[in-house]
Amino acid sequence: MQLSYRWLMEVLGTEVPLEKLLATLTMAGLEVESVNDLGVAGGRVVVGRILTREPHPNADNLSLCDVQAGEGEPFRIVCGAKNMQPGDLIPLALEGAVLPNGMAIKKSKIRGEASQGMMCSGRELGFTEDHDGLLILPPSDDANSPYREGETFDALIDIKVTPNRPDCLSVFGIARDIAAMLDLDSARRPGDNVVPTENSASVGDSTNLLVEAPESCPRYLGRVIRGVKISASPLWLKRKVESAGLRSINNIVDVTNLILLEQGQPLHAFDLKKVSGAGVVVRHAFKGEKIATLDAQELTLSERDLLIADSEKAIALAGIMGCLNSEIEDSTTDVFLECAYFDPATIRRTSKRLGKSTDSSYRFERGTDWSAMDLAINRAAALIVETAGGKVTESVEFLNGPQATQAIPLNVQRVNRLLGIELNIDEISRPLRALGFQLDSSGENDLMVQVPAHRPDVTSDVDLIEEIARVVGYEKIPSQLPSISSRPATRNADNELAYQIRRVLTGRGFLEATNYSFEAAAANEKAGLTGVAQVHLSNPLSGEYAVLRTSLLPSILATAAYNHNRGELDLRLFEIGKIYMPASDNAVKEEWGFVALMSGNAFADGWRNASRPVDFYDGRAVCEALLDSLHVKGIVSSSVNAEGEGAAFHPGKSAVLEHEGKPLLMVGHLHPQVADNMDLKRDAVLIIGSFTALTPLLSRHPKISEVPIFPASTRDLALVADKSVLAADIEAAIAKRGKTLLTGIKLFDVYEGEKMAAGKRSMAYSLKFSAADRTLTDDEVNQLIEKILGDLDAKLGVTLRG
């Protein structure tokens, strides 16, 4: 929100140095985002009055002006603008001033004539976009003007107001906070001396009001002003509206914008002659009803949207924007002025659904001050009569029962205990009264605090205590370390497994990635995951975050693509996070999972390492290291099912690692089509695991035995097997027969060549035998070897190589 320093000081009733004002705003919780100092602090841009204007003797397009700026001699200024005349007030930049566009002002000679400064346009000051001439200011004797001859000009302050402070979305609201913070007399609300309009139809035809949606519009006020003349706004009104960054339109619209900026109360003016029938109706839209708003946009409405209408048509989207069919035009003579309190949730829902946010909706969504509506509309009506003529002829009002205010009990000891300082009841009462709260004493240490309508964010005593701390000053609260007793956190199974995964993968050079739990609806399909049900968000931040992720795969692939596109091709990434799947009764099922990705070279470049790309076996080695850390043995492989996450794997270069018939991990190369979809520059190897399958393995413990005291016996066997026989099956058969006497098995050679029959290969194993209670004899070992060979031949067709 942008506001003028001069306007703020006018409402505040006193002048606060700019630096002090900015510090006070910050301590009040109002973040100052930027300041465009137009002379207030620097003092080199002042309000000057043109005394004389005469032609430049050496240039037809230039003028010589004498400009008075306070006490002292007038300044001689050479100027090329044409829109000024003697008596005008203008902003005058003197020697040493630096304008927002970077221009430094110094004395100079222009076509032989000395110039002691520069009279400025609105664009040169960053005040308006107008560059056609000088920024003419309203005369000093105008009571509505904040500018006075000889004073520094202005400063434009951009303030970030948090969503819970709708009371500060106005000049008066900020002035009220500043007055409380600096212990000044309360800021006077502009227009509090305006004589209220009678609530009756006194002249002309009667205008009726019908509110069909009282829950969405509990209060509505209207004024009819007849005989107005539409024209440009007077200078004081135009400059105030422009100082807030709005464009001046005409005297009627500018008055409504002034009240919005000054009081925080949105108003809307309708051309009364365009309102059909005898009155105004506040109703919900019909399903599919269409309207055209003032920005010429056609909107299709739902039954939950609120409208202002007449007997035939909608004339405004309530709380957001008026319609073209009731716009104020140059020919308008009669005006219906609206002032309402709309339910914040209703306006917010419509604004978000239609993607239409305005200055009015921004305030209505957060809650306006319904108690000040009479003052706002009466001041607006008076200003319209002042600037456009005419007469207020009718007044209508709707009130859906009494508007209740909340009363909150406040205890002095509780205030001091929470703040850590000692305040008496008077010191507690002063800041609350300054902010507009009404207080009744219910004992020496107890207060009953009535919350004003402009503070919908205050709902409990801790909110009141925060207000007290804010006004008293956070710097007066002593810094003290809290006394916190901590207990060691207990790890659950998911935490323990995550720790194990991180330990193993980071030990192998992986880096952990963290991605959002939200993704685009098309992310699964792009990553090769088809036919997976998704959980759609009802109010997504954008289309890129429309669903909850059902797999970690799309996000890790997107991270890899991001790195590949920036030249980082050798990647070792993993992510641990939650995935979400729809369940019955609109519920969402959550579970943990992890994914790892490798791409680029298997080893870092160097004279010791031969460069080769990562392959399936690199991924398999990582999986085996992880399972080994969980003390899982006897892993077997099976093919990947081309459904769900399995569809993202290359069908011929991937496997599922199983233990006791249960799948634990999927590992393999990324499907080429998926790699192309994701724009990966290198082949990638993936590992995908589910915590559901892996956490039961945490209970496994390594088996520890004493170092054997009896010597072991070793035998090497060269076996001939069909190429279709898996090494894992051979090892399983050997282990089953060897039982406890077999203490080691190792495949140390595989041979396929001319000396082998077609479809056959030689596999050489080293077997180690030992017993805990004796030394095995050669006969015992030989008999066991014979039984192993018999099992291999009978079950797998594997024979001893001759």
C-alpha positions in Angstrom: 0.0 0.0 0.0 1.4 3.4 -1.1 0.6 6.5 0.9 1.7 10.1 0.9 3.7 11.4 3.9 2.0 14.8 3.7 -1.5 13.2 3.6 -0.6 11.0 6.5 0.7 14.0 8.5 -2.5 15.9 7.7 -4.7 13.2 9.2 -2.3 12.6 12.1 -2.6 16.3 13.0 1.2 16.9 13.6 4.4 16.4 11.8 6.7 13.5 12.6 10.2 13.4 11.1 10.4 11.0 8.2 13.2 8.8 9.7 11.3 8.6 13.0 8.0 7.8 11.2 9.7 4.9 9.3 11.1 3.5 12.5 7.8 3.7 14.2 6.0 2.0 11.3 8.4 -0.9 11.5 8.0 -1.3 15.3 4.3 -1.2 14.8 4.5 -4.3 12.6 4.0 -2.4 9.3 6.9 -3.3 7.0 8.2 -0.4 5.0 9.1 -1.9 1.6 10.3 1.3 -0.1 10.5 5.1 0.4 10.5 7.6 -2.4 11.8 10.7 -0.6 10.6 13.8 -2.5 12.3 16.3 -0.3 10.9 15.5 3.2 14.2 14.2 4.5 16.7 15.7 2.0 15.0 19.1 2.1 16.0 19.9 -1.5 12.6 19.5 -3.1 10.2 22.1 -1.8 6.7 23.5 -2.6 7.2 26.7 -4.6 4.8 29.4 -5.9 5.4 30.9 -9.3 5.5 34.7 -9.0 6.2 35.6 -12.7 6.5 33.9 -16.0 8.1 35.6 -19.0 9.4 34.3 -22.4 13.1 33.3 -22.5 14.9 35.9 -24.6 17.0 33.3 -26.5 14.5 30.4 -26.9 10.9 30.4 -28.1 10.0 27.2 -26.2 11.4 28.2 -22.8 10.1 30.4 -20.1 11.8 32.4 -17.3 10.0 32.1 -14.0 10.6 33.6 -10.5 9.5 31.0 -7.9 9.1 31.8 -4.2 9.8 29.0 -1.8 9.4 30.3 1.7 11.5 33.1 3.2 14.3 34.6 1.1 14.8 35.7 -2.4 12.8 34.0 -5.2 14.6 31.4 -7.3 15.1 32.1 -11.0 14.1 29.0 -13.0 14.3 28.2 -16.8 11.4 25.9 -17.7 10.1 24.3 -20.9 6.6 23.4 -19.6 3.6 25.3 -20.8 0.9 24.4 -18.3 1.8 26.8 -15.5 0.9 30.4 -14.7 1.7 32.9 -12.0 0.2 31.8 -8.6 0.5 28.1 -9.2 2.1 25.9 -6.6 4.7 23.4 -8.0 7.4 21.0 -6.6 10.7 22.8 -7.0 14.0 20.8 -7.0 16.8 23.0 -5.7 20.6 22.6 -6.2 21.8 19.4 -4.6 18.5 17.5 -5.1 18.7 14.0 -6.6 15.5 12.9 -8.3 14.2 9.3 -8.3 15.3 8.9 -11.9 18.8 9.7 -10.8 19.0 13.2 -12.1 21.2 15.5 -10.0 20.0 19.1 -9.9 22.6 21.9 -10.0 22.7 25.5 -11.0 23.3 26.0 -14.7 22.9 28.3 -17.6 20.3 27.5 -20.3 20.6 29.5 -23.5 22.5 32.2 -21.6 20.1 32.5 -18.7 20.9 31.2 -15.2 18.6 28.5 -13.7 18.8 27.8 -10.0 16.8 24.6 -10.0 14.1 22.7 -11.8 10.3 22.7 -11.6 9.2 19.1 -11.8 6.6 17.0 -13.6 4.9 14.1 -12.0 6.9 11.5 -13.8 10.3 13.1 -12.9 9.3 12.8 -9.2 7.8 9.3 -9.6 4.6 10.8 -8.3 2.5 10.2 -11.4 3.1 9.0 -15.0 2.2 12.5 -16.4 5.0 14.2 -18.3 3.0 16.6 -20.3 3.7 19.5 -18.0 4.5 20.5 -14.4 2.9 18.8 -11.4 0.5 21.6 -10.4 -0.4 21.4 -6.7 -3.6 22.6 -5.0 -3.4 26.2 -3.6 -2.2 26.5 0.1 -5.5 28.2 1.1 -7.4 25.0 0.2 -8.2 23.3 3.5 -8.2 19.9 1.7 -4.6 20.4 0.4 -1.7 18.9 2.4 0.8 21.1 0.7 2.0 24.5 1.9 4.3 27.0 0.2 7.9 26.8 1.4 7.6 23.3 3.0 9.4 20.3 1.7 7.3 18.6 -0.9 6.4 14.9 0.0 7.6 11.3 0.4 5.8 8.2 -1.0 6.0 5.3 1.4 5.2 1.8 0.3 3.9 -0.3 3.3 3.4 -4.0 3.4 0.3 -4.7 5.5 -0.1 -8.2 6.9 -3.4 -10.0 6.1 -4.5 -9.8 9.7 -4.4 -6.0 9.9 -7.2 -4.7 7.6 -7.5 -1.7 9.9 -4.2 -0.4 8.5 -5.4 -0.5 4.8 -6.1 3.2 5.0 -4.4 6.5 5.8 -6.5 7.0 8.9 -5.9 3.5 10.1 -2.1 4.0 9.9 -2.4 7.4 11.5 -4.3 5.9 14.4 -1.5 3.3 14.9 1.2 6.0 14.7 -0.6 8.2 17.2 -0.8 5.3 19.7 2.8 4.3 19.2 4.1 7.9 19.7 1.6 8.7 22.5 0.1 11.6 20.5 -3.5 12.8 20.6 -5.7 10.4 18.7 -5.8 11.0 15.0 -9.0 12.6 13.9 -11.0 10.6 11.4 -11.6 12.8 8.3 -15.3 13.6 8.0 -16.3 13.0 11.6 -18.0 16.5 11.5 -20.1 15.9 8.5 -23.8 16.3 9.2 -25.5 12.9 8.6 -28.1 12.4 5.9 -31.7 11.7 6.9 -32.7 8.1 6.4 -35.7 9.0 4.2 -36.8 9.9 0.7 -37.1 13.7 0.9 -37.1 14.8 -2.8 -37.9 13.1 -6.0 -38.8 9.4 -6.6 -38.2 6.9 -3.9 -35.4 4.3 -4.4 -36.1 1.0 -2.7 -33.6 -1.5 -1.3 -34.1 -5.3 -1.1 -31.4 -7.5 0.5 -32.1 -11.1 -0.4 -28.8 -12.4 1.0 -28.5 -11.0 4.5 -25.9 -13.5 5.6 -23.6 -12.3 2.9 -24.5 -8.6 3.2 -25.5 -7.9 6.8 -25.4 -4.1 6.4 -26.0 -1.9 3.3 -26.3 1.9 3.0 -27.3 3.9 0.0 -27.5 7.6 -0.9 -29.1 9.1 -4.0 -27.5 12.4 -5.2 -29.3 14.2 -8.0 -28.2 17.0 -10.3 -24.4 16.2 -10.3 -22.1 17.4 -13.1 -19.3 15.0 -14.1 -16.0 16.7 -14.6 -12.3 16.5 -13.8 -11.6 16.4 -10.1 -10.2 19.5 -8.2 -6.5 19.5 -7.8 -6.5 18.5 -4.1 -8.6 15.4 -4.8 -6.7 14.5 -7.9 -3.3 14.7 -6.2 -4.4 12.7 -3.2 -5.7 9.9 -5.3 -2.6 9.9 -7.5 -0.3 9.9 -4.4 -1.6 6.4 -3.7 -0.7 5.2 -7.2 -4.3 5.4 -8.6 -5.3 7.2 -11.8 -7.6 10.1 -11.5 -10.8 9.5 -13.5 -13.5 12.0 -12.6 -14.9 13.8 -9.6 -17.4 11.1 -8.6 -15.1 8.1 -9.0 -12.2 9.9 -7.4 -14.3 10.6 -4.3 -15.1 6.9 -3.9 -11.4 6.1 -4.3 -10.5 8.8 -1.8 -12.8 7.3 0.9 -11.3 3.8 0.2 -7.8 5.2 0.7 -8.6 7.5 3.5 -11.0 5.4 5.5 -10.5 1.9 4.2 -14.1 1.6 3.2 -14.8 0.7 -0.4 -17.7 2.5 -2.1 -19.3 2.3 -5.5 -21.2 4.9 -7.5 -23.9 3.8 -10.0 -25.5 5.9 -12.7 -29.0 6.0 -11.3 -30.7 6.4 -14.7 -29.2 3.0 -15.8 -30.7 1.3 -12.8 -34.0 -0.3 -14.0 -37.0 -0.4 -11.8 -37.5 1.4 -8.5 -34.7 -0.1 -6.5 -31.5 -2.0 -5.8 -31.4 -5.7 -5.0 -28.6 -7.5 -3.2 -28.8 -11.2 -4.2 -26.8 -14.3 -5.2 -26.2 -14.9 -8.8 -28.2 -17.3 -10.9 -26.3 -20.4 -12.0 -24.4 -19.5 -15.2 -25.4 -15.9 -15.1 -23.1 -13.7 -17.1 -21.9 -10.1 -16.5 -19.5 -7.7 -18.1 -17.4 -5.8 -15.5 -15.9 -2.3 -15.8 -12.7 -3.7 -17.3 -14.8 -5.1 -20.2 -14.3 -8.7 -19.0 -17.2 -11.1 -19.3 -17.6 -13.4 -16.3 -19.7 -16.5 -15.8 -21.0 -16.7 -12.2 -22.0 -19.4 -9.8 -24.9 -19.5 -7.3 -22.4 -18.6 -4.5 -21.4 -15.3 -6.0 -23.0 -12.1 -4.6 -24.4 -9.4 -6.9 -25.8 -5.9 -6.7 -28.7 -5.9 -9.2 -31.8 -4.0 -10.3 -35.1 -5.5 -11.3 -33.7 -6.7 -14.7 -30.0 -7.2 -14.5 -26.8 -7.3 -12.4 -25.1 -4.0 -12.0 -22.1 -5.0 -9.9 -20.1 -8.0 -8.7 -20.5 -7.3 -5.0 -17.4 -6.1 -3.3 -15.2 -6.6 -6.3 -16.1 -4.4 -9.4 -19.1 -2.7 -11.0 -20.6 -3.6 -14.3 -20.3 -1.7 -17.6 -24.1 -1.3 -17.7 -24.2 1.1 -14.8 -20.9 3.0 -15.3 -20.6 6.7 -14.4 -20.2 8.6 -17.7 -19.9 12.3 -18.7 -23.7 12.4 -19.2 -24.5 11.1 -15.7 -26.7 13.5 -13.6 -28.0 11.2 -10.9 -25.9 8.9 -8.8 -26.7 6.1 -6.4 -23.9 5.8 -3.9 -23.3 2.4 -2.3 -21.6 1.5 1.0 -21.8 -2.0 2.3 -20.4 -4.6 4.6 -19.9 -7.9 2.8 -19.1 -11.2 4.3 -15.3 -11.7 3.9 -15.5 -15.4 3.0 -18.1 -14.7 0.3 -15.9 -12.0 -1.4 -12.7 -14.0 -1.0 -14.3 -17.1 -2.6 -15.6 -15.3 -5.6 -12.4 -13.3 -6.1 -10.2 -16.4 -6.0 -12.4 -18.4 -8.3 -12.7 -15.7 -10.9 -9.0 -14.6 -10.5 -10.2 -11.0 -10.1 -8.6 -9.0 -7.3 -9.3 -5.3 -6.8 -8.5 -2.7 -4.2 -12.1 -3.1 -2.9 -12.0 -6.9 -2.8 -8.6 -6.8 -1.1 -10.3 -4.9 1.8 -13.6 -6.7 1.9 -11.8 -10.1 2.0 -10.0 -9.1 5.2 -12.9 -7.3 6.9 -14.0 -3.7 6.8 -15.2 -1.5 9.7 -18.9 -1.8 9.7 -19.3 0.7 12.5 -17.8 3.5 10.5 -20.0 3.0 7.4 -22.3 5.9 8.1 -19.4 8.3 8.5 -17.8 7.1 5.3 -20.9 7.4 3.1 -21.9 10.8 4.6 -18.4 12.2 3.9 -18.4 10.7 0.4 -21.9 12.2 -0.3 -20.7 15.6 1.1 -17.6 15.6 -1.1 -19.6 14.6 -4.2 -21.9 17.6 -3.6 -18.8 19.8 -3.0 -17.0 18.7 -6.2 -19.8 17.8 -8.5 -22.8 19.8 -7.3 -26.2 18.3 -6.8 -28.1 17.4 -3.7 -28.6 14.3 -1.6 -32.2 13.5 -2.0 -32.6 10.0 -0.6 -31.1 7.6 1.9 -31.7 3.9 2.3 -30.4 1.4 4.8 -30.5 -2.3 5.6 -29.3 -3.8 8.9 -29.5 -7.5 9.6 -29.9 -7.3 13.3 -27.5 -5.6 15.8 -23.8 -6.0 15.0 -22.3 -7.6 18.0 -18.9 -6.8 19.3 -16.7 -9.1 21.4 -15.8 -8.4 25.0 -12.5 -10.0 26.3 -11.5 -10.2 30.0 -7.9 -9.1 30.6 -5.9 -9.7 33.8 -2.9 -7.5 34.7 -0.9 -10.4 36.2 -1.3 -12.4 33.0 -0.1 -9.5 30.9 3.0 -9.1 33.0 3.7 -12.8 33.1 3.5 -13.2 29.3 5.5 -10.0 28.6 8.1 -10.4 31.3 7.7 -6.7 32.4 5.8 -5.0 35.2 3.0 -2.7 34.0 0.2 -1.3 36.1 -3.4 -1.1 35.0 -3.1 2.4 33.7 0.0 1.6 31.6 -2.0 -1.3 30.1 -5.1 0.7 29.5 -3.4 3.6 27.7 -2.2 1.8 24.6 -5.5 -0.1 24.2 -7.6 3.1 24.4 -5.3 4.8 21.9 -6.0 2.0 19.5 -9.8 2.4 19.8 -10.6 -0.3 22.4 -13.1 0.5 25.1 -12.3 -0.6 28.6 -14.3 -1.2 31.8 -12.6 -1.9 35.1 -13.9 -5.0 36.8 -11.5 -4.9 39.7 -8.0 -3.7 40.7 -6.3 -6.1 38.3 -9.0 -6.9 35.8 -10.3 -5.2 32.7 -13.2 -6.0 30.3 -12.0 -4.9 26.9 -14.6 -4.2 24.1 -13.1 -5.0 20.7 -13.8 -2.3 18.1 -15.3 -3.3 14.7 -12.1 -2.3 12.9 -10.1 -5.0 14.7 -11.5 -8.4 13.6 -8.1 -10.0 14.2 -8.4 -9.6 18.0 -10.2 -12.6 19.4 -8.5 -13.4 22.7 -6.5 -11.9 25.6 -3.2 -12.9 24.0 -4.1 -10.7 21.0 -4.6 -7.8 23.4 -1.3 -8.5 25.1 0.4 -8.4 21.8 -1.1 -5.0 21.1 0.1 -3.7 24.5 3.6 -5.0 23.7 3.6 -3.4 20.3 2.6 0.0 21.6 4.7 -0.1 24.8 7.7 -1.1 22.6 9.3 -4.4 22.0 12.6 -2.8 23.0 11.4 -2.4 26.5 10.9 -6.1 26.9 14.1 -7.6 28.3 15.9 -10.3 26.4 16.0 -13.5 28.3 16.8 -17.0 27.2 13.8 -19.3 27.9 14.2 -22.2 30.2 13.5 -25.3 28.1 13.8 -28.8 29.3 14.4 -31.2 26.5 14.0 -34.9 26.3 15.8 -37.1 23.8 13.6 -37.8 20.8 12.6 -41.4 20.2 13.0 -42.7 16.6 10.2 -44.6 15.1 10.6 -47.2 12.4 10.3 -44.7 9.6 12.9 -42.4 11.2 15.3 -45.3 11.7 15.0 -46.5 8.1 15.5 -43.0 6.8 18.6 -42.7 8.9 19.9 -46.0 7.5 19.2 -44.9 3.9 20.9 -41.6 4.4 23.9 -43.2 6.0 24.4 -45.7 3.2 23.7 -43.4 0.3 25.7 -40.4 1.5 28.6 -42.8 2.2 28.5 -43.7 -1.5 28.6 -40.1 -2.6 24.9 -39.4 -3.0 23.4 -36.0 -2.2 19.9 -35.6 -0.7 17.3 -33.6 -2.7 14.2 -32.0 -1.3 11.2 -31.3 -3.5 7.7 -30.0 -3.1 4.9 -32.5 -2.3 2.8 -30.8 -5.0 3.2 -31.2 -8.7 1.5 -30.7 -12.0 -1.3 -33.2 -12.9 0.7 -34.2 -16.0 3.9 -35.0 -14.0 3.1 -38.7 -13.6 2.4 -39.3 -17.3 5.6 -37.4 -18.3 7.5 -39.7 -15.9 6.0 -42.8 -17.4 3.5 -43.5 -14.6 0.1 -44.1 -16.3 -3.2 -45.0 -14.7 -2.2 -43.8 -11.2 -5.1 -42.1 -9.3 -4.1 -38.7 -8.0 -5.2 -36.4 -5.1 -6.3 -33.1 -6.6 -6.0 -29.9 -4.5 -9.2 -27.8 -4.2 -7.3 -24.5 -4.1 -3.9 -25.0 -5.8 -1.3 -22.2 -5.8 -0.9 -22.7 -9.6 -1.2 -25.4 -12.3 2.3 -26.5 -11.5 1.1 -27.5 -8.0 -2.3 -29.0 -8.7 -2.0 -32.5 -7.2 -0.2 -34.2 -4.4 2.5 -36.5 -5.6 1.9 -40.2 -5.8 5.5 -41.0 -6.4 8.9 -39.4 -5.8 10.0 -40.3 -9.3 8.7 -37.2 -11.2 10.4 -34.8 -8.9 13.8 -36.5 -8.8 13.7 -36.7 -12.6 12.8 -33.0 -12.9 15.7 -32.3 -10.5 18.1 -34.3 -12.7 16.9 -32.6 -15.8 17.4 -29.2 -14.2 21.0 -30.2 -13.4 21.6 -31.7 -16.9 20.4 -28.6 -18.6 23.0 -26.6 -16.7 25.9 -28.9 -17.5 25.9 -31.0 -14.3 25.8 -34.5 -15.8 27.5 -36.7 -13.1 24.7 -37.0 -10.5 24.1 -39.0 -7.4 20.8 -37.9 -5.9 18.3 -39.4 -3.6 15.1 -38.2 -1.9 13.1 -39.4 1.1 9.6 -38.2 1.4 5.9 -38.8 1.6 3.7 -39.9 -1.2 -0.1 -39.5 -1.2 -2.8 -41.8 -2.7 -6.6 -41.4 -2.6 -8.4 -43.7 -0.2 -12.1 -44.3 0.5 -14.5 -41.6 1.7 -12.4 -38.8 0.2 -9.5 -39.6 2.6 -5.9 -39.5 1.6 -3.4 -42.3 2.4 0.1 -41.2 3.2 3.3 -43.4 3.2 7.0 -42.9 3.1 9.2 -43.8 0.1 12.6 -43.1 -1.3 14.1 -42.8 -4.7 17.7 -42.6 -5.9 19.2 -41.6 -9.2 22.6 -42.0 -10.8 23.7 -40.5 -14.1 26.9 -39.7 -16.0 30.2 -41.4 -15.2 30.5 -44.3 -12.7 33.8 -42.8 -11.4 35.3 -39.4 -11.2 37.6 -38.5 -14.0 41.2 -39.1 -13.3 44.3 -40.9 -14.3 43.5 -43.9 -12.1 39.9 -44.4 -13.3 38.8 -45.5 -16.7 35.7 -43.5 -17.7 32.5 -45.5 -18.1 28.8 -44.6 -17.7 26.8 -45.9 -14.7 25.0 -49.1 -15.4 22.6 -51.6 -13.8 25.3 -53.2 -11.7 26.2 -49.9 -10.1 22.6 -49.5 -9.0 22.5 -53.1 -7.8 25.6 -52.6 -5.7 24.0 -49.6 -4.0 20.9 -51.8 -3.3 23.0 -54.6 -1.9 24.9 -52.2 0.4 21.6 -50.9 1.7 20.1 -54.3 2.3 23.4 -55.5 3.8 23.1 -52.6 6.3 19.7 -54.1 7.2 21.3 -57.6 7.6 19.2 -59.0 4.7 20.7 -62.0 2.9 19.5 -64.3 0.3 18.3 -61.7 -2.2 16.8 -62.9 -5.4 15.9 -61.0 -8.6 12.8 -61.0 -10.7 11.6 -59.0 -13.7 9.9 -55.6 -13.2 6.2 -55.4 -13.8 5.6 -52.7 -16.4 2.8 -51.0 -14.3 2.9 -48.1 -11.9 6.4 -47.0 -11.1 7.8 -50.1 -12.9 6.7 -48.6 -16.2 9.5 -46.0 -15.9 12.2 -48.7 -16.0 13.9 -50.1 -19.1 12.2 -53.6 -19.5 15.5 -55.4 -20.3 17.8 -53.6 -17.9 16.0 -53.6 -14.6 15.0 -56.0 -11.8 13.0 -56.3 -8.6 15.1 -57.4 -5.6 13.1 -59.8 -3.4 13.5 -61.4 0.0 11.5 -64.4 1.0 9.0 -63.7 -1.8 8.5 -60.0 -0.9 9.6 -57.3 -3.3 11.9 -54.7 -1.6 13.6 -52.5 -4.2 13.3 -51.8 -7.9 16.6 -51.0 -9.7 17.5 -50.5 -13.3 17.9 -48.1 -16.2 15.4 -45.4 -16.9 13.1 -46.1 -19.9 14.4 -44.3 -23.0 11.0 -42.7 -23.7 10.8 -41.3 -20.1 14.4 -40.0 -20.4 13.3 -38.2 -23.7 10.1 -36.8 -22.0 12.2 -35.4 -19.1 14.9 -34.0 -21.5 17.7 -35.9 -19.7 21.1 -35.6 -21.4 22.5 -38.8 -20.1 21.2 -42.3 -19.3 20.1 -42.7 -15.7 19.9 -45.6 -13.3 17.0 -45.6 -10.7 16.4 -47.2 -7.4 12.9 -47.0 -5.9 11.9 -48.4 -2.5 8.9 -48.4 -0.2 9.2 -47.9 3.5 6.2 -50.3 3.9 8.4 -53.2 2.6 11.7 -52.2 4.2 10.7 -51.1 7.8 9.9 -54.7 9.0 13.5 -55.6 8.2 14.8 -53.2 10.9 14.2 -55.9 13.5 16.9 -58.1 11.9 20.2 -58.2 13.7 23.5 -59.6 12.6 24.4 -63.0 13.7 27.7 -63.0 15.6 29.7 -66.1 16.4 33.1 -66.7 17.9 36.2 -67.0 15.8 36.4 -70.8 15.0 39.3 -72.6 16.8 39.2 -75.5 14.3 40.6 -75.1 10.8 38.4 -74.8 7.8 38.4 -76.9 4.6 38.1 -75.3 1.2 37.0 -76.9 -2.1 36.8 -75.3 -5.5 34.1 -76.6 -7.9 33.9 -75.8 -11.6 30.2 -76.4 -12.6 28.6 -76.5 -16.1 25.2 -75.0 -16.3 22.8 -73.7 -18.9 23.0 -70.0 -19.5 19.4 -69.7 -18.3 20.3 -70.9 -14.9 20.8 -68.1 -12.4 23.8 -67.9 -10.2 21.5 -67.1 -7.3 19.6 -70.4 -7.8 22.9 -72.4 -7.7 24.0 -70.6 -4.6 20.7 -71.3 -2.9 20.8 -75.0 -3.7 24.4 -75.3 -2.4 23.5 -73.4 0.8 20.4 -75.5 1.4 22.4 -78.8 1.3 25.5 -77.4 3.1 23.5 -76.2 6.1 25.6 -75.1 9.1 28.8 -76.7 7.8 29.0 -74.5 4.8 30.5 -71.2 6.1 31.4 -69.5 2.8 30.5 -69.5 -0.8 32.0 -67.4 -3.6 31.7 -67.3 -7.3 35.2 -66.5 -8.6 35.0 -67.2 -12.3 32.6 -67.5 -15.2 33.7 -68.9 -18.6 31.9 -69.0 -21.9 33.9 -69.9 -24.9 34.9 -72.4 -27.6 35.5 -75.2 -25.1 32.0 -75.0 -23.8 29.0 -76.6 -25.5 26.4 -74.2 -27.1 24.1 -72.7 -24.5 26.4 -73.7 -21.7 28.8 -71.9 -19.4 31.3 -72.7 -16.7 30.9 -71.2 -13.2 33.6 -71.7 -10.6 32.8 -71.6 -6.9 34.9 -71.6 -3.8 33.2 -73.4 -0.9 34.4 -73.2 2.7 33.4 -75.8 5.3 34.0 -75.8 9.0 32.5 -77.0 12.3 32.4 -75.3 15.7 33.2 -78.5 17.7 35.8 -80.4 15.6 38.0 -80.5 12.6 36.2 -81.9 9.6 37.7 -84.9 7.9 38.3 -85.2 4.2 35.7 -87.9 4.0 33.0 -85.7 5.6 33.7 -82.9 3.2 33.8 -85.2 0.2 30.5 -86.8 1.1 28.9 -83.3 1.5 30.3 -82.3 -1.9 28.8 -85.4 -3.5 25.4 -84.5 -2.0 25.6 -80.9 -3.2 26.5 -82.1 -6.8 23.6 -84.5 -6.7 21.2 -81.8 -5.7 22.5 -79.5 -8.4 22.1 -82.1 -11.1 18.7 -83.2 -10.0 17.2 -79.7 -9.5 19.0 -77.5 -12.0 20.8 -79.8 -14.4 24.1 -78.5 -13.2 27.1 -80.9 -13.4 30.7 -80.9 -12.5 33.0 -79.8 -15.3 35.2 -82.7 -16.5 
